Amino acid sequence: MTTNNNGQAEERRAKTVRVLIKGRIQGVFYRNWTVENARELGMNGWVRNRRDGSVEALFSGDTQLVDRMVEKCRCGPNGASVTGVQVHPSSETAGDGFQKKPTL
């Protein structure tokens, strides 16, 4: 809970989403970039490569910050060419911190 400028308590809403990113995104350090950006935003969750060439991630945290991370994923790091981002609400427990998981 935070306090606004009027001294009133505000409830911060939490959100968890599973994201599937497609395009030329493997071999361009997309997962490392995702870990770095997610940690900077204080996300919980994980990211992993998939054998089909896509990248999958679970982002959990403040609603606005999760939305910002999803928007960052639409561009990715230098060298990435993102062609699609699918976002699905998730009830999965993200755990503490943000980590890179093995390829699935």
Residue frames as qw, qx, qy, qz and C-alpha x, y, z in Angstrom:
[[0.000, 0.891, 0.453, 0.000, 0.00, 0.00, 0.00],
 [0.421, 0.168, -0.004, 0.891, 1.27, 3.52, -0.80],
 [0.050, -0.721, -0.430, 0.541, 0.21, 7.01, 0.23],
 [0.402, 0.669, 0.366, 0.508, -0.90, 9.62, -2.30],
 [0.252, 0.360, -0.120, 0.890, -0.23, 13.39, -2.09],
 [0.469, -0.566, -0.097, -0.671, -3.32, 13.88, 0.09],
 [0.197, -0.385, 0.768, -0.472, -2.02, 11.43, 2.69],
 [0.855, 0.033, 0.172, -0.489, -4.64, 8.85, 1.69],
 [0.496, -0.262, 0.815, 0.144, -3.69, 5.20, 1.38],
 [0.660, 0.453, -0.316, -0.510, -3.79, 3.74, -2.12],
 [0.844, -0.089, 0.529, -0.009, -3.91, 0.03, -2.86],
 [0.161, 0.556, -0.663, -0.475, -1.40, -1.03, -5.53],
 [0.914, 0.187, 0.139, -0.333, -2.86, -3.66, -7.77],
 [0.370, -0.417, 0.790, 0.257, -0.83, -6.74, -8.60],
 [0.786, 0.477, -0.089, -0.383, -0.93, -8.54, -11.94],
 [0.493, -0.329, 0.767, 0.246, 0.57, -11.77, -13.29],
 [0.725, 0.571, -0.062, -0.380, 0.74, -12.55, -17.01],
 [0.713, -0.107, 0.591, 0.362, 2.31, -15.25, -19.15],
 [0.340, 0.798, -0.186, -0.462, 3.81, -13.81, -22.33],
 [0.797, 0.122, 0.494, 0.325, 4.83, -15.61, -25.53],
 [0.101, 0.814, -0.254, -0.513, 7.18, -13.64, -27.79],
 [0.820, 0.288, 0.436, 0.232, 7.82, -14.63, -31.41],
 [0.357, 0.918, -0.162, -0.064, 10.23, -13.46, -34.07],
 [0.722, 0.377, -0.389, 0.430, 14.01, -13.48, -34.45],
 [0.425, -0.792, 0.170, -0.404, 14.62, -13.42, -30.71],
 [0.900, -0.363, 0.170, 0.169, 16.94, -16.32, -29.93],
 [0.763, 0.150, 0.119, 0.618, 20.67, -15.76, -30.27],
 [0.167, 0.677, 0.049, 0.715, 20.33, -12.00, -29.58],
 [0.247, 0.016, -0.638, 0.730, 20.49, -12.20, -25.77],
 [0.415, -0.483, -0.338, -0.693, 16.72, -11.68, -25.47],
 [0.722, -0.491, -0.486, 0.052, 16.50, -13.70, -22.22],
 [0.540, -0.173, -0.298, 0.768, 19.39, -11.83, -20.59],
 [0.029, -0.281, -0.130, -0.950, 17.85, -8.52, -21.68],
 [0.561, -0.523, -0.454, -0.452, 14.50, -9.63, -20.23],
 [0.692, -0.403, -0.466, 0.378, 16.07, -10.60, -16.89],
 [0.359, -0.008, -0.149, 0.921, 17.88, -7.25, -16.66],
 [0.211, -0.333, -0.226, -0.891, 14.79, -5.18, -17.50],
 [0.644, -0.497, -0.523, -0.254, 12.43, -7.22, -15.32],
 [0.627, -0.331, -0.437, 0.553, 14.75, -6.89, -12.32],
 [0.170, 0.123, -0.035, 0.977, 15.06, -3.13, -12.89],
 [0.427, -0.375, -0.283, -0.773, 11.25, -2.90, -12.71],
 [0.336, -0.258, 0.686, -0.592, 11.07, -5.12, -9.63],
 [0.795, 0.055, -0.336, -0.502, 9.26, -7.97, -11.39],
 [0.567, -0.252, 0.772, -0.139, 8.93, -11.47, -10.04],
 [0.855, 0.412, 0.103, -0.296, 8.85, -14.37, -12.50],
 [0.627, -0.260, 0.632, 0.375, 10.98, -16.03, -15.13],
 [0.548, 0.664, -0.252, -0.441, 11.92, -16.22, -18.81],
 [0.631, -0.198, 0.722, 0.207, 12.93, -19.18, -21.00],
 [0.279, 0.351, -0.633, -0.631, 13.57, -20.14, -24.61],
 [0.821, 0.164, 0.435, -0.330, 11.22, -22.61, -26.23],
 [0.558, -0.106, 0.717, 0.405, 12.31, -25.23, -28.74],
 [0.471, 0.681, 0.536, 0.163, 9.98, -23.71, -31.37],
 [0.438, 0.332, 0.110, 0.828, 12.16, -20.54, -31.40],
 [0.257, -0.802, -0.216, -0.494, 9.87, -18.42, -29.25],
 [0.223, 0.181, -0.618, 0.732, 10.55, -16.98, -25.79],
 [0.508, -0.619, -0.545, -0.248, 8.11, -17.42, -22.91],
 [0.182, 0.247, -0.489, 0.817, 7.99, -15.30, -19.75],
 [0.411, -0.683, -0.604, 0.005, 5.96, -14.92, -16.58],
 [0.156, 0.362, -0.205, 0.896, 5.79, -11.37, -15.20],
 [0.456, -0.670, -0.586, 0.014, 4.28, -10.60, -11.82],
 [0.338, -0.147, -0.271, 0.889, 4.16, -7.30, -9.97],
 [0.163, 0.541, 0.271, -0.779, 2.48, -3.91, -9.93],
 [0.596, 0.609, 0.522, -0.039, -0.04, -3.66, -12.79],
 [0.296, 0.933, -0.105, -0.178, 1.56, -0.59, -14.39],
 [0.213, -0.668, 0.679, 0.216, 5.05, -2.08, -14.19],
 [0.612, 0.106, 0.776, 0.110, 3.92, -5.40, -15.70],
 [0.539, 0.776, 0.320, -0.072, 2.27, -3.49, -18.55],
 [0.078, 0.901, -0.370, -0.212, 5.50, -1.51, -19.07],
 [0.430, -0.392, 0.788, 0.201, 7.54, -4.73, -19.20],
 [0.647, 0.417, 0.637, 0.045, 5.18, -6.24, -21.78],
 [0.389, 0.911, 0.033, -0.129, 5.59, -3.10, -23.91],
 [0.169, -0.746, 0.603, 0.227, 9.39, -3.39, -23.65],
 [0.607, -0.055, 0.783, 0.126, 9.11, -7.00, -24.88],
 [0.626, 0.696, 0.333, -0.115, 7.46, -5.78, -28.08],
 [0.328, 0.884, -0.330, -0.030, 10.82, -4.23, -29.09],
 [0.957, -0.153, 0.003, 0.245, 13.38, -6.32, -27.23],
 [0.499, -0.618, 0.278, 0.540, 17.14, -5.79, -27.30],
 [0.284, 0.708, -0.435, -0.478, 19.21, -4.55, -30.24],
 [0.078, 0.299, -0.912, -0.270, 19.30, -7.26, -32.88],
 [0.309, 0.292, 0.870, -0.250, 15.88, -8.68, -32.02],
 [0.289, -0.028, -0.457, -0.841, 13.03, -8.66, -34.50],
 [0.281, 0.215, 0.800, -0.485, 9.78, -9.24, -32.60],
 [0.210, -0.127, -0.656, -0.714, 6.87, -10.28, -34.82],
 [0.584, -0.479, -0.458, -0.469, 4.29, -11.10, -32.15],
 [0.024, 0.189, -0.718, 0.670, 3.57, -10.89, -28.43],
 [0.574, -0.434, -0.583, -0.377, 0.73, -12.87, -26.87],
 [0.065, -0.293, 0.587, -0.752, -0.29, -11.93, -23.31],
 [0.620, -0.369, -0.630, -0.288, -2.45, -14.16, -21.12],
 [0.478, -0.639, 0.306, -0.519, -3.53, -13.62, -17.50],
 [0.635, 0.130, -0.744, 0.161, -1.99, -16.21, -15.19],
 [0.683, -0.657, 0.028, -0.316, -2.66, -17.52, -11.69],
 [0.855, 0.109, -0.346, 0.369, 0.78, -19.16, -11.54],
 [0.532, -0.817, 0.026, 0.222, 2.89, -18.27, -8.51],
 [0.517, 0.799, -0.221, 0.215, 5.90, -16.29, -9.71],
 [0.808, -0.222, -0.237, 0.491, 8.11, -16.74, -6.65],
 [0.267, -0.894, 0.022, 0.358, 10.57, -14.11, -5.47],
 [0.250, -0.571, 0.504, 0.598, 12.86, -12.33, -7.90],
 [0.726, 0.604, -0.057, -0.324, 13.27, -12.86, -11.63],
 [0.523, -0.418, 0.705, 0.236, 15.24, -15.72, -13.15],
 [0.494, 0.440, -0.582, -0.472, 16.18, -17.43, -16.40],
 [0.823, -0.083, 0.505, -0.246, 14.77, -20.96, -16.73],
 [0.358, -0.196, 0.814, 0.414, 16.02, -23.83, -18.92],
 [0.362, 0.172, -0.527, -0.750, 14.66, -24.24, -22.46],
 [0.620, 0.143, 0.635, -0.437, 11.34, -26.06, -22.68]]
